[in-house]
Amino acid sequence: MRQRVFELRNAVLRQFAATLAISCLLVLTGAGGALAQSGTPAPADQGKAAAQPADAAKDAAQNQRRTDEFAEAAQVINGPAGNPECVWLGRRVVRLMWRDDLDTAFRHLDLYDRFGCPGGHIQAAFRCLTRFGGQIDPKVAETLDSRVHACWINPAAQPQQAAAAAASQPAAPAANAQPQPAASPSPAASPSPAPAK
C-alpha cells in the first residue's frame, strides 16, 4: 500500500515538474521575443513619441477652453440655460440643426428637455446663428463652434455688417436735412385659426 502511494506521489511530482518546465520554456521564449522587439525605437516611433506631448498639450488647452466657456456662460446667463449641461447640450443641438442633422438634433433636444433646460434659449440661439449665416465658413469647424457659443451667450447679437449699416443710416438723413415722411405702421398679422381635429 505504501509503495503505491509513493509511486502515485512520484508520478504526480514528475507531471508537475514537466508542466513547470514547459511553462518556464514558454515564458522565456515569449520574453526573449519581447526583448528582441524592444530595441532602439525606429525614427517613426520617435516622431510618434514627440507628437504625444504635443497632443496632450493640445487636449489640455481644449479642455481649459471648454471649462472657460462653461464658466462664462454661467456668469452671463441667469437661470438653467447657464448650467453646464444645458450649455453643452444646447450648443450641440444648435450646431446639429445648422448642419441639417435634425434626427440627431431632436434626440439631443430630448436630453436637453430632461435636464430641465429652457427650449426658448435654443430657438433664440438658432435665430441668432441664422443672422450670421454668411460669416460661417463650412470648411472651418471652429468658425461654427465659436459663432454657436457667441449666440448661446448673447442670442440678441447682430452681425457686424448689419450693425454698421444700421448705425450709418440714421446719420445719413441728418446730413441731408430734408424731413422724411413718417413710415406708416405695418398691419399686425392676425392669428390664423387652428385646424379642426
C-alpha positions in Angstrom: 0.0 0.0 0.0 2.8 2.3 0.9 4.6 1.6 -2.3 1.5 2.5 -4.4 1.2 5.8 -2.5 4.9 6.6 -3.2 4.5 5.6 -6.8 1.4 7.9 -7.1 3.3 10.7 -5.4 6.3 10.3 -7.7 4.0 10.3 -10.8 2.3 13.5 -9.7 5.7 15.2 -8.9 7.0 14.1 -12.3 3.9 15.5 -14.1 4.2 18.8 -12.1 7.9 19.1 -12.9 7.2 18.5 -16.6 4.4 21.1 -16.6 6.6 23.6 -14.8 9.5 23.1 -17.2 7.2 23.6 -20.3 5.7 26.7 -18.7 9.1 28.2 -18.0 10.2 27.4 -21.5 7.2 29.2 -23.0 7.6 32.2 -20.7 11.3 32.5 -21.6 10.6 32.2 -25.3 7.9 34.9 -25.1 10.2 37.2 -23.0 13.0 36.7 -25.5 10.8 37.8 -28.4 9.7 40.8 -26.4 13.2 41.8 -25.6 14.3 41.4 -29.2 11.5 43.8 -30.3 12.1 46.4 -27.7 15.5 47.5 -29.0 16.1 51.1 -30.1 13.0 52.8 -31.5 12.7 53.5 -35.2 12.7 57.1 -36.3 8.9 56.9 -36.9 8.4 55.8 -33.3 10.4 58.8 -32.1 8.1 61.1 -34.2 5.1 59.5 -32.5 6.6 59.9 -29.1 7.3 63.6 -29.8 3.7 64.1 -31.1 2.2 62.6 -27.9 3.3 65.5 -25.6 2.0 68.0 -28.3 -1.3 66.1 -28.4 -1.5 66.1 -24.6 -0.9 69.9 -24.5 -3.5 70.4 -27.2 -6.1 68.4 -25.3 -5.3 70.2 -22.1 -5.7 73.6 -23.9 -9.0 72.4 -25.4 -10.3 71.2 -22.0 -9.3 74.5 -20.4 -11.2 76.4 -23.2 -14.3 74.4 -22.6 -14.1 75.0 -18.9 -13.7 78.7 -19.5 -16.7 78.7 -21.9 -18.9 77.0 -19.3 -17.8 79.4 -16.6 -18.5 82.4 -18.9 -22.0 81.0 -19.7 -22.7 80.5 -16.0 -21.8 84.1 -15.3 -23.6 85.7 -18.2 -26.8 83.7 -18.4 -29.1 83.6 -15.4 -31.2 80.6 -14.9 -30.9 77.0 -16.2 -29.7 77.9 -19.7 -26.3 78.8 -18.0 -25.9 75.4 -16.4 -23.0 73.4 -17.9 -25.2 70.5 -19.0 -27.7 72.9 -20.7 -24.8 74.8 -22.4 -23.2 71.7 -23.7 -26.4 70.0 -25.0 -28.0 73.3 -26.2 -24.9 74.3 -28.3 -24.8 70.8 -29.7 -28.5 70.9 -30.7 -28.0 74.3 -32.4 -24.8 73.0 -34.2 -26.7 69.9 -35.4 -29.6 71.9 -36.6 -27.3 74.2 -38.6 -25.8 71.1 -40.3 -29.3 69.8 -41.1 -28.8 66.7 -38.9 -32.3 67.1 -37.5 -32.7 63.5 -36.3 -29.7 63.7 -34.1 -30.6 67.2 -33.0 -34.1 66.0 -31.9 -32.5 63.2 -29.9 -30.2 65.7 -28.1 -33.2 68.0 -27.7 -35.0 65.3 -25.7 -32.0 65.1 -23.4 -31.9 68.8 -23.1 -35.5 68.8 -22.0 -34.9 66.1 -19.5 -32.4 68.2 -17.7 -35.0 71.0 -17.4 -33.2 73.3 -19.8 -35.3 76.1 -21.5 -36.3 75.3 -25.1 -36.7 79.0 -25.9 -33.0 79.6 -25.5 -32.3 77.1 -28.3 -34.7 78.9 -30.5 -33.2 82.3 -29.8 -29.6 80.9 -30.3 -30.5 79.3 -33.6 -32.3 82.5 -34.8 -29.1 84.4 -33.9 -27.0 81.9 -35.8 -29.1 82.3 -38.9 -28.3 86.0 -38.9 -24.6 85.1 -39.1 -25.0 82.6 -41.9 -22.8 84.4 -44.4 -19.9 84.7 -42.0 -19.7 81.0 -41.1 -17.1 79.1 -43.2 -18.4 75.5 -43.6 -14.9 74.2 -44.1 -13.6 75.5 -40.8 -15.4 73.9 -37.9 -14.0 76.5 -35.4 -16.0 79.3 -37.0 -19.3 77.5 -36.5 -18.3 76.5 -32.9 -17.3 80.0 -31.9 -20.4 81.5 -33.5 -22.7 79.0 -31.8 -21.1 79.8 -28.5 -21.4 83.6 -29.1 -25.0 83.2 -30.0 -25.6 81.0 -26.9 -24.1 83.6 -24.7 -25.9 86.5 -26.4 -28.9 85.4 -28.6 -29.6 89.1 -29.5 -26.2 89.5 -31.2 -26.2 91.1 -34.6 -23.7 90.6 -37.5 -21.1 93.3 -37.8 -22.1 94.5 -41.3 -25.7 94.8 -40.5 -25.0 96.6 -37.2 -22.6 99.0 -39.0 -25.2 99.7 -41.8 -27.9 100.3 -39.2 -25.7 102.8 -37.3 -24.7 104.7 -40.5 -28.4 105.0 -41.8 -29.6 107.4 -39.1 -26.6 109.6 -39.7 -27.3 110.0 -43.5 -30.8 111.6 -43.2 -29.4 114.1 -40.7 -26.8 115.2 -43.2 -29.4 115.8 -46.0 -31.6 117.9 -43.6 -34.7 117.0 -45.6 -37.7 115.9 -43.5 -38.7 112.4 -44.3 -42.3 111.3 -44.1 -43.2 109.1 -41.2 -43.3 105.5 -42.0 -46.8 104.0 -41.8 -47.1 101.2 -39.3 -47.3 97.8 -40.8 -50.6 95.9 -40.2 -50.4 93.4 -37.4 -50.7 89.8 -38.5 -53.9 88.2 -37.5 -53.7 84.9 -35.8 -54.8 82.0 -38.1 -57.5 79.7 -36.8 -56.4 76.3 -35.6 -57.3 73.4 -37.9 -60.3 71.3 -36.8 -59.5 67.9 -35.4 
